Amino acid sequence: MTQRADSVHAPAPAPASAPLAPATPDEPAKPVQLALRTEEDLLSVRHAVRAASLEAGFGIVDQTRVVTAASELARNAYVHGGGGTLVIEHPRQDGRRGLRLTITDSGPGIDDVQQALTDGFTTGGGLGHGLGGAKRLMDDFAVQSTPGQGTTVTVTRWARP
């Protein structure tokens, strides 16, 4: 059974080593894909997402929100999902620039997505704030998970005018 937690608000691959392509005001940067296989990959995610948030025109507070959410979600995919991938995209909507992160793993999946979003719920040794915390830090949030087949989390943050 596939479970989905829809967006908080209305819905508003390149090689792993590829840098973000420069964007013009009319042309967003190309998507970037990163592997989530090692502890070092988790550090690479933080650096790549920080650079992408600068590219999207985010201020320091929004940069920190996005990097924190990315770090939590990437660690979940690494620890609970056995590794996976992160795709960084630069969507545009109604004249706004955004940053979309899609984290996918092929792990055991999440049996109860709503329960997993509850603060304090954990299947490991953590505090149980990762998934719910990432949801609060981003504007749009969606989880698709099939037990035994893996999980995909897609989050978007929109630049403030």
N, C-alpha and C positions, 0 to 999 in steps of 0.2 A: 504494500500500500504506500503510495507516495503522499507525503505530507508537505504542506506549504504554509508558510506564514507570510502573508502579503505585506506589501509596502506600508510603512508608517504613514506616508502621505500619498496622494494620488501619484501614479507613476510619472512622475515628473517627466593571428599569432605570428608574432615575430619571434626570432630565435631568442633564447634566454639571455644571451649576452648583448642583445641589441640595445643601444641607448635610445632615449626618447628622441624622436625626430623633431626638429624645430617646427613650431606651429606659427602660422600667421593668423591675424584676427579672423580671417575667413576660412582657414583650414586647420582643423584640430590635429594634434600630434597623432601619429600612428599607434595602434595598440602594441603593448609590450607584454610578452609572456615570460614568467619566471618559474623555475622549478622550486618546489618545496620539499627537498629530500634530506637536507642536513641542517644542523644548527647554523652553519655559515649562511645558508640560504635565507634563514630568518633575518639575519642582519642585512643581507642584500635587499630583502623586501622593504625594510625600513628606509634604506637609502633611496631605492627606486621610487617609493611612494612619496617620500619627501620631495624629491626632484619633480615628480609629476604634479604634486600639489602646488609647487612654485610655478610650474608651467601653466596651471589652470588659473593662476592669479589669486590664490588663497593667501590671507593674512596669517600671521603666526599662530593665532588661536585655532583657526580651521586646519592649518597644517598639522598641528599637534593632535587634533581630534581624528583626522584621517589616518595619520601614522599610527596612533594608538589602536584604532579599530583594525587596521590592516595587520598590525602585530598580533593582536588577540586572535583574529580569524586564521592567520597563517599558522600560528602555533597550534591552534585546534586541529587544523588539517594535518600538520606534522605529527602531533602527539596522538590524537585520537583516530585520525584517518590514514595513518601510515605514510603520509606525504601526499603531494598533489601538485596543483599549479595555481598560479595567480595571473590573471590577465588584467592589465591596467588600460582603461579607455578614457577618452575625453569627449563625453557627449555634449551636445548643445541642445537647449530647449528654450523656446520663447526668448531668444537673445541672451540666455544665461549660459555660462560655461560651467561644466561640472567635471567630476572625477568619479568614474565607476570602477569598482574592484569586483572581480568575480573569482572566488576561491573554490576550487573543485578538488575533491578527493574520491578515492574508490574504496574507502574504509567500510566499517560496519554500518554506517548510517546512523540516524537518530530515530529511536523508537517513538518518542513523543516530543515533537518540536515545541509545542506550547510549554511543556514542563521544562525543557532545556533552556527556554528563554527566561525562566523564573530565577530571580536572584537567589543565590545560595545552592542551586541545583548543580551537582557535579558528578561526573562519572570517574573522576580522577582525584588527584590530591590538591586541586586548586580551590579557590574561594567560590567558584561558581558565578562569576560576574562577567566572563568573557563574551558569551553570545549576546546576552541582554545588554551588556555595556556597549558592545559594538553597535547594537540597534539604536541605543540612545545617542550615540555620537554622530550618526549619519542621518541624512534626510530621508532616504529611501532604503528599505531593507526587505529582502526576500530570502527565504530558505526553501530549498527543495531537497528532500531526503527520502531515500528508499532503504529501509533496513536491509542490510546485506549487499547493497549496491553502491553506497556512497552518498555524499552530500555536496550540494552546491549552494554557496551563499553569495548573493549579489547585493552590493551596497553602493549607494551614490551619495555624494555630498555636492551641493551646488554653491558656487561662489556667490558671495553677498555683494550687492551693488555698492 
